[in-house]
Amino acid sequence: MSGSASLPAGPVTHRSVLAIAAPMTLAHLTTPLLGLVATTVVGRLGDAAALGGVALGAVVFDFLFWGFGFLRMGTVGLAAQALGRGDSLEQRAVLARALLLAFACGGAMVLLQWPIGRLARHLAGASPAADAALATYYGVRIWAAPVSLANYALLGWFTGLGRTGHALALQAGINGINIALCVLFVLGLDRGVEGAAEAALWAEAAGTLAGLLLCARLLGFRLEVPRAVVTDRARLMEMFALNRDIMIRTAALLAAFAFFAAQGARAGDVTLAANALLNTMVLLSVYFLDGFATAAEQLCGAASGARDRTAFSTALRLVLGWGYGFAVPAVAFFLLAGPTILGLMSTNGEVVAEAVRYLPFAALLPLFGVAAYAYDGVYVGALWSRDMRNLMLAALAFYLATWWALRPFGNAGLWSALLLFLAARGVLQAWRLPALVRRTFAEG
């Protein structure tokens, strides 16, 4: 091997977009399967408190680790840029920096596990029995933080280099091992809640080991990177600024959806449950939009690194085209099949009726979200993180103002504000794009 993970340069085509989007969509789809199996396995113990504790524990770690999603997104952009420049040394350096940051953040979480755990359990507000189960689960799984975050970095690096097959294999492998070990530890060895946490711990550790071996193989086992390159001040500052901006952007996005959930809860239990059903139903479409966003991250990042404006424009056009090509039939599907799906999801007639009432709003979510997701991918790949952060904050302010203006319309106003929030993200980023393109490609 050459010692470089670079792929041959080639034109951006429909095939290259789908070659990235399809595996990453499948990778995203394995995550809910993991939660379903873990819940089912623990549920077979017949202990409601144990089931509740594991479910709460999964939410706690989803929230904790989601905040470090910049380790994946930022690494995609940096690796794709290095690929576009044909800089094999920087490809290795990006991986080294990302792993060092992941292990540092994960190690800090382990050291601070007591205050983090106390806060998480306080916010969960579970019954004494469920809280005890949550404490057990948390006390074991928190030790997986360093390898869990390292896997974010590995997934980002594989994706940035266009090796989405490797990313899919890594994600599916982690989830598959987790499922198998969960069944073995909980049902076979009767280790209960502790066994479910141990399964997650060992699966993440196995994923990191497998991921590192895959990296070594791609690099021809040339893993050495001069310390001066890894610790280069300019590169480190670029990485920290990128990750900071992505973290702020992610926090703003989380705040928007948390606000939506909170306002739905204030409208009553029926409305809250109806909105939850609708969100769950359309979640599948979000995984597909995420897949296309990942394609934009890699293709636009590589084109930006190569200063290839034609490839950049082609990638953006194709990603948007495929996004809308998916969204239009998805909207039709949800409108037509939605009432039946909702009826299967709940036996509460009042909740189902309320959900059907607001189905048109939820069905439009994929269509309104295409540009928002696609441009997020473009901005991440091109390393325009500061602009992405600022435009997200502007869209969040618009969302809150729109909700305020539409309050008289109740839940319909809330859904309308959410759709307009998604539209605003896409419109604002599309408006800013030409200036950023001129600046980026003029520098080349």
N, C-alpha and C positions, 0 to 999 in steps of 0.2 A: 504494500500500500504506500501511498505517497505521504501519508502523515497529515493530510488535509481532509476535512469533512466536506469540502466544497462539492457541489453538484455542477454538472456541465451547464453553461449558460445557454439559454434558449428563449424563444419568444413566449410571451404570456398568451395562453390560449384557454378556451373553455375547459380543455382537459386538465390543464395545470391548476385552474381554480378548483375543479371538482376533486382533483387528486389530494388537495389539502383539506377542503371543506368536508368531504365525506368521512375520512377517518376521524377528524376531530369531532364531528357530530356524533359518531358512534362512541367515541371516548366519553363525551358528555353524557350520553344515554346510559352508560354503565353505572353512573353514580346513583341514580334513584333505585336501580336494581339492588345495589348493595344495601341501601337503607331498608328496602322492602324485606330482603332476606334476613337481615339482622333483627328486625322487629318481629318477623314471623318466628324465628328460632327462639328468641327470648320469650315471646308470647306463649310458646308451647310449654313453658315452665308453669303456667297457670298462676303466676304471681304478678298481680297488677302493679304493685310498687316497683318490682324489678323492671317490668316493661316500661313504666313511666320514667324510671331513672335512666335507663339506656336511651330512651327517646330524647330526654332532656340533655343527656350527655352528648348525643350526636349533634343536637342544635348548638350547644355550647362550643364544640370544636369546629363546627361549620362556620360559626361566627368568628371565632378566634383566627382560624386559618384563612378565612375569606379576606380578612383585613390585610393579609400578606400576599394577596393575589398579584401585587406588583412584581413579585419575584418571577412569576411566569410571564406576564405581559411585557415588563421591561426587558427581560432576557430575550424574548422573541425579537423585539426591535433591534437591540444591540447586535445579536447574532446575525440577523438578516442583513443589517448594514455591513458587517464585516464580510459576510458572504458576497454581497454585491461588489465590494471593493476587491475581492479575491485575496483577502488578508487572512491567511491560515493561522498565523501567530495570534492575531487578535481574536479569532474564533476560540482558540484555546484559553486566551486570557479572559474573555467574557464568561466562559464556563467557570473558570477558577474564581473570579470575583463573585459571581452569583452564588456559588456553593459556599464561599467564605461568609457571605452576608447571610445566607440561609442558616448555616450552622450557628452563626453568632446570634441571630434573632431567636432561633429555636432554643439555644442554650440559655438565653435570657429568660425565655418563658419557663424553662425548667427551674431556674434559680428563683423566679418570682411566682412559683406555682401556688404557694400558700395564699398570698393576697388575691391573686387572680381567681383561685378556686373559691375563696370566701365571697368575693363579689359576685361571681357567677351563680353560686348557690343562693345568695340573697336575692338576686334578681329573678331567679327561677321561681322562688316562693313555693316550693313543693311541700307536700305533707312530710312528716318526720320519716316515714318508711321510704318514700320515694327519694327524699333528700339523702338518706343513708346510701341508697343504691347509686344515686348520682355521685356521691363522694367517692364510693368505691371505684366506679367507672373512671371518674376524672383522675383519681390518684394513680391509676395504671397508665391510662392513655396519654397523659401529659408528657411522659417520658419519650413519646414518639415525636414530639414537636420538632427536634432537629432534623430527623429524617423525612418527616412530612413536608417541611419547608424545602428541604433539599430536592424532593421530588418535584415541587413546583418549578424550581430552577432547571432541573433536568428536562421537564416537559417543555419549558420555554425554549431551551437551547435546541432540542431536537426540532421543534416547530420552526424556529428561526432559520434553521438550515434546510428547511423543506423536507425533513425526515419525519413526516407525520405518521408514517407507518410505524416507526419506532415509538413515537409518542402514544399512538393507539395501543401498541403492544404493552408498553409500560403501564398505562392507566388500566387497561383491561386485566393485566397480570396482577396488579396490586389488588384490584377489586375481587378478582377470582380467588386469589389466595386468602383474602379476608373472609370471603363467603365460606370457603372450605374449612378454614380454621375455626370460624365461628360455630359451624355445625359440629366440628370435632370437639372443641373445648366446652361448649355449652351443653350439647346433647350427649356427646360421647363420653366426656370426662366429667360431666356434671359440675362445671366450674362456675356456672351462673353468670352474673353480671361481670365478675372479674375475668371470666373466660372471653366474653365479648370484647372487652377492652384489650386483652392480650392478643386477640386475633388481629385487631386493628394495628397494634404496635408491631407485631412481627411481620405483618403484610407490608407496612410502610418501610420497615428495615430491609426486607427482601427486595422491595422495589428500588430502593436507593442502591443496593449492591448490584442488582441487575442493570440499572441505569448507568452506573459507573463503568461496568464491563462493556456495555454497548458503546459508550463514549470512547473507551480505550480502543475498541475494535475499529470504530469509524476513523479514529485518528492514527491508525496504524501503530498503536501503542507508543506513539510519541506524545507523551503527556507533559513533558517538561516545558515550563514557561518561566523565563527569567523573572526573578522577584521584582526587578525594576519595572518590568512591563506590567505585572499584575498590580503593583502599587503606584503606577503612574498617576500623578496628581490630577491631571486634566481628565483622564478616563474615569477615575474614581468620582470626581465631582460631577461628571456627566451622568454616571450611574445613580448617584445619590439624588441628584436633581430630578432625574427621570422618575425614580421610584417614589420620591416625595410627591411629585405632581400626580402620579397615578393613584397613590394612596388617598390624596385629598379628593380626587375625582371619584374614587370608589366610595369614600365616606359620604359624599354628596348624593350619589346614586342610592346608597343604602338609606340615607335620610329620607329621600323621596318616597321610596317604597314603604318604609316604616311609617311615614306620615299617612300614606294611603291606608295602611292596615289600621292605624289608630283611629282615623276618621270613620272608617267602616265600623269599628267596634263601638264608637259613640252613637252610631245610628241604630244599635240594637243587635241582639244575638242573631236574629234571622238574617239581617243584612250582612253581618260579619260572616256568617256561615255561607251565604250565597256568594259573596265576593271571593271567599276561599275556594269554593268549588270552581268558579270561573277562572281564577288564577291557576289552579291546578290543571284544568283542562287545556288552557292555552300554553302551558309550560313547554310542551313538546315543540311548539313552533320556535320558542326562544333558543332551544338547543340547535336548531337548524340555522337561525340567524347568527348564533355564536360561531358556528362552523364557517360561515361566509366571512364573518369578521376576522377569524383567524387567517383565512386565505388572504384577506387584505393586509393583515399585519406582515405576513411573510413576503408576499409578492411586491407590495409597495415598499417594504423595508429594503428588500434586495435591490429594487430598481432605484431607490433613493441613494443607497450606498454606491451603486454603479453610476450614478448621475445620468440615468437613462430615462429621460422624460417621456419618451414614447411608451416604454414598458410600464411606467407608472400610470399614465393615462389609460392605457389598455386594461391594466389590472383593475383600476377603479371602475371603469365602465362595465367590465364583465362581472365584477362582484355585485355591483348595483343591479345589473340586469338579471343575474341569477337570483338575487334576493327578492326582487319584485316578481320574478317568474315563480318563485315559491310562494310568496305572500298572497297573491291573488287567489289561487286555488285553495290555499289554507283558509282564507276568509270565507269562501263559499262552503268549504267543508264544515267549518264551525257553525255557520248559520243554518245549514241543512241538518247536520247530525247532532248539533249541540243539545237540543232538548232530549234526545234519546240518551246521549252520553251522561247528561246531568241526572236523568232519571235512574241510571245505573249506579251513579256515584253516591246517591243519597235516597233513603226511603222516606225522608221527611217531606211531605207534599208542599208545605208552606215554604220551606227553604228552596226546593226545586222551582216552584212557581216564581219566587223572587229572583232566582238566578236566571231563569228564562226571560224575565222582564228586562234584565240588563245584558242579555247575551249579545245583542248587536254591538255594544260598546267593546266587550271583551273580544269578539270575533275580529274587530278591526285592528287589534293590537299588533299582529304581525305586519300589516300594511304600513302602519304609522311607525313601526320600529325599524324598518329596513335601513333607512338612511342613517339613523342614529347608531345602529350597530356597525354598519359598513364603514362609516366615517371614523368611528372610534378605532377600528382596525387600521385604517389609513394613518391616522394621527399617531398611533402607537408605533407602527412600523417606520414612519418617517421621523420619529423622535420629536414630534411637535407637542410634547407633553404639557408645556406651559400653556399653550393656547387651548388644548383640550381641557385642562383644568379650569381655566377662566371661563370658557364657553359653557362648561357643565354648571358652574356656579351661577352663571347668568340664566341658564335654562331652569335651574332650581328656583331662582327668584321669580321667574316668569310663571312657573308652576304654582307656587304659593299665591301669587297675585291672582292668577286665573281661578284657583280654587276659591279664593275669597270672593271674587266677583260672581262665581256660579253657586255660592252656598244656597241661595233660595231653591235651587233645583235638586237639592239633596244628593242621593247617591248617583243620580245621573250627572249632576254637576261634578262630582268627585271623579267619575270615570272619564268625563270629557276633559277635565284638567290633566289627568294622567296621559291621555292620548295626545293632547296638545303639548305636554312636556316632552314626549318622545319626538313629536314633529319639530319642536323648537330646537332640540339637540341637533337633528339632522340639518335643519335650515341654517342655523348659526354656523355649523362647521362647513357647510357648502359655501356660505357667504365668505368665510375667512380663507377658504382653500386657495383661490387664485393667487392671493398675495404670498402665501406660504410656498406655493409651487414656484413662483417667480424667484423668491429669495433662495430657496433650496437649490434649484437647478442653475441659477445664475452663478452660485458659488462654485459649481463644477467647471 
